[in-house]
């Protein structure tokens, strides 16, 4: 063998990657691909779990708002202030339905711990009692109460929709969908009353 051919053979042998070098390159490629896949999964988990804080807050607001609406409905029904038979009947049904939905929503909210005082303060109803007391004095209780309840049900639906948009959990959506359907039905019936 001549030195030129030995040189050419050695050059050829060292210029092509060895099997070991190929395996190491493939291994590095697999590690990089695996790292990217792991980063994507972690990113997705972080994005979906960051909605949990918003869902918690929405459910807590919704729970306190339900309590406020139920209190107004029960107070209106217990004082025999409603003169319309249709409104009185609807109010009794609303009390039952809203109380049931409140219990279900509050159960969801309790999964996130105690409701903070700032949420309770923000959702405190400080004007309904005064409006209804004034309506008793001016003999406009039914119209004032139905308008007030219509506004409260509409606001409740808004909070339900907000909470629904922040979750994909089947059980949570089931509770919220039922609450929305019930509230929509009450609102439609209330709107159709002729007072």
C-alpha positions in Angstrom: 0.0 0.0 0.0 1.3 3.3 -0.9 1.4 6.2 1.5 -1.0 8.1 -0.6 -3.6 5.4 -0.5 -3.2 4.9 3.2 -3.5 8.6 3.7 -6.7 8.7 1.5 -8.1 5.8 3.4 -7.4 7.4 6.8 -8.8 10.7 5.6 -12.0 8.9 4.5 -12.3 7.0 7.7 -11.9 10.0 9.9 -14.1 12.4 7.8 -17.2 10.2 8.2 -18.8 10.1 11.6 -18.3 6.9 13.4 -21.3 4.8 14.6 -20.6 6.0 18.1 -20.7 9.6 17.1 -24.0 9.1 15.2 -25.5 7.5 18.3 -24.4 10.3 20.5 -25.8 12.9 18.0 -29.1 11.1 17.9 -29.2 10.9 21.7 -28.6 14.6 22.0 -31.4 15.2 19.5 -33.7 13.0 21.5 -32.8 14.8 24.7 -33.4 18.2 23.1 -36.8 17.0 21.7 -37.7 15.5 25.1 -36.8 18.8 26.8 -38.9 20.8 24.4 -41.9 18.4 24.9 -41.5 18.7 28.6 -41.4 22.5 28.4 -44.6 22.6 26.3 -46.4 20.3 28.8 -45.3 22.4 31.7 -46.4 25.6 29.9 -49.9 24.1 29.2 -50.2 23.0 32.8 -49.2 26.4 34.1 -51.7 28.2 31.7 -54.6 26.0 32.7 -53.8 26.1 36.4 -53.5 29.8 36.4 -57.2 30.0 35.6 -57.9 28.2 38.9 -57.3 31.4 40.9 -59.8 33.3 38.7 -62.3 30.5 39.0 -61.9 30.5 42.8 -62.5 34.3 42.9 -65.5 34.0 40.5 -67.1 31.2 42.5 -66.6 33.0 45.8 -68.2 36.2 44.4 -71.0 34.1 43.0 -71.6 32.3 46.3 -71.9 35.6 48.2 -74.1 37.1 45.5 -76.4 34.1 45.6 -76.7 34.6 49.4 -77.6 38.2 48.9 -80.3 37.5 46.3 -81.7 34.7 48.4 -81.9 37.0 51.4 -83.8 39.6 49.4 -86.2 37.0 47.9 -86.9 35.4 51.3 -87.4 38.7 53.0 -89.9 39.8 50.3 -91.8 36.6 50.7 -91.8 36.4 54.5 -93.2 39.9 55.1 -96.3 39.4 52.9 -95.5 42.6 51.1 -96.2 41.2 47.6 -99.7 41.9 46.5 -99.7 40.2 43.1 -100.6 36.5 43.4 -98.5 35.7 40.3 -95.4 37.5 41.7 -95.9 35.9 45.1 -96.0 32.4 43.5 -93.0 33.1 41.4 -91.2 34.5 44.5 -91.8 31.3 46.4 -90.5 29.2 43.6 -87.5 31.5 43.2 -86.7 31.2 46.9 -86.6 27.4 46.5 -84.7 27.3 43.3 -82.2 30.0 44.2 -81.5 28.4 47.6 -80.8 25.1 46.0 -78.4 26.7 43.4 -76.8 28.7 46.2 -76.1 25.5 48.1 -74.5 23.9 45.1 -72.4 27.0 44.2 -71.3 27.5 47.8 -70.1 23.9 47.9 -67.9 24.6 44.8 -66.6 27.8 46.3 -65.7 26.0 49.6 -63.4 23.8 47.7 -61.1 26.9 47.5 -61.2 27.7 51.2 -62.9 30.4 53.1 -64.4 33.4 51.3 -62.2 36.4 52.0 -63.7 39.4 53.8 -63.0 41.8 50.9 -65.2 39.7 48.6 -68.0 39.6 51.2 -67.7 43.3 51.5 -67.7 43.9 47.8 -70.8 41.8 47.3 -72.7 43.2 50.3 -76.2 44.4 49.4 -76.6 47.7 51.1 -79.4 49.3 49.0 -82.1 46.7 48.5 -83.6 46.8 51.9 -83.9 50.6 51.7 -85.5 50.6 48.3 -88.0 48.0 49.3 -88.9 49.8 52.5 -89.4 53.0 50.5 -91.6 51.0 48.0 -93.8 49.8 50.9 -94.4 53.4 52.0 -95.2 54.5 48.4 -97.4 51.5 47.6 -95.1 50.4 44.7 -93.6 47.3 46.3 -94.5 44.8 43.5 -93.1 46.9 40.6 -90.0 48.0 42.6 -89.4 44.4 43.8 -89.8 42.9 40.4 -87.4 45.4 38.8 -84.9 44.9 41.7 -85.1 41.1 41.3 -84.8 41.3 37.5 -81.6 43.3 37.9 -80.2 40.9 40.5 -81.0 37.8 38.3 -79.4 39.5 35.3 -76.2 40.2 37.4 -76.2 36.7 38.7 -76.3 35.3 35.2 -73.3 37.5 34.3 -71.3 36.1 37.2 -72.3 32.5 36.3 -71.1 33.1 32.7 -67.8 34.5 34.0 -67.3 31.4 36.2 -68.3 29.1 33.3 -65.7 30.7 31.0 -63.0 29.9 33.5 -63.4 26.2 33.9 -63.6 23.0 31.8 -64.3 20.7 34.8 -67.4 18.7 34.1 -68.8 18.8 37.6 -68.3 22.5 38.0 -69.8 23.2 34.5 -72.8 21.0 35.4 -73.6 23.0 38.5 -73.1 26.3 36.7 -75.1 25.3 33.7 -78.0 24.2 35.9 -77.8 27.4 37.9 -77.8 29.5 34.7 -80.8 27.6 33.3 -82.7 28.0 36.5 -81.9 31.7 36.7 -82.8 32.3 33.1 -86.1 30.6 33.6 -86.9 32.7 36.6 -85.9 35.9 34.8 -88.0 35.0 31.8 -91.0 34.3 34.0 -90.5 37.5 36.0 -90.2 39.5 32.8 -93.4 38.1 31.4 -95.4 39.1 34.5 -97.9 42.0 34.0 -97.7 44.1 37.1 
